[in-house]
Amino acid sequence: ITLSEAIPGYPTFTVNHATCTARVALNGAHVMEWTPTGHSPVLYLSPEAVLEPGKPIRGGIPVCWPWFNAHPSDASKPMHGFARNRPWTLMEASESEEGVKMSFVLCSDAATHELWPFEFEAHLTVILGAKLDVSLQTINKSGSEFSVAEALHTYLTVGDIAQVTVKGLAETTYLDTVGERTLRHQTGDITFDQEVDRQYFSGGTVVVEDPALGRKLTVEKNGSGTTVVWNPWIEKSKRLGDLPDEAYHQFLCVEAANAGEAVVTVPPGGAHVIQTIISL
Ligand code: TA6
């Protein structure tokens, strides 16, 4: 693991291990890149991603916490919470045959209190190996219960979105948030020929079949009641300033989440873990 401050004030860690290479930013405890040895990159990172303190990174695995999408009652607050915009603290970095383990913590402070009036600790543990294992633990350090919505907002590289099939969510109800928010029922596999932005009420394993790259990616989830599937397609890609217009052909998001009705209530002194494991 090497620490880089190539961008002043923006430490990133580069991992070179027998099993994989990876890059993690301290800002947001954000896994930016992960490439298992012998394969092409699995996580998608926009070439126009903004790498500045306080800004979310377009790609990798944004940690969306303690709310998902807009704040439930105050639209002036940042989209997808504040965890992805703040510097975390590296607590541990260790190497073994299996890979590199890093753990980061974000503790409540006066600034977070402005946005969310609770004391907490958030711990992100990443195991970077032949698989990518990311866990986000929420610890309630306050005297009252609180509810969090969250997502490990994983961007996956694909060869050609038009040829991709997503399996594992058939016969599941989902909230379609493109246009009028509508509850729909998924029949069969998910394919892509337009913007897709769906919150599936299911936390099971998903397989992304990518014939253009000749591979399948498996996304396992634990502690997640919602699976979010997103591809911006052309119009939204054009509107996103940190994403090339044509980039939608090369990625999709499959997110382990607790969103919508699946918010998680954590009692005082209690804890909750959401986990995603990505493998080829
Ligand atoms: O997870 C899907 C989504 O909620 C989309 O609606 C889109 O907004 C995406 O997240 C990206 O959000 P961001 O705030 O990172 O631009």
Residues whose N, C-alpha, C, O or C-beta is under 5 A from the ligand:
A	BS01	TA6	N69 M79 D197 V228 W230
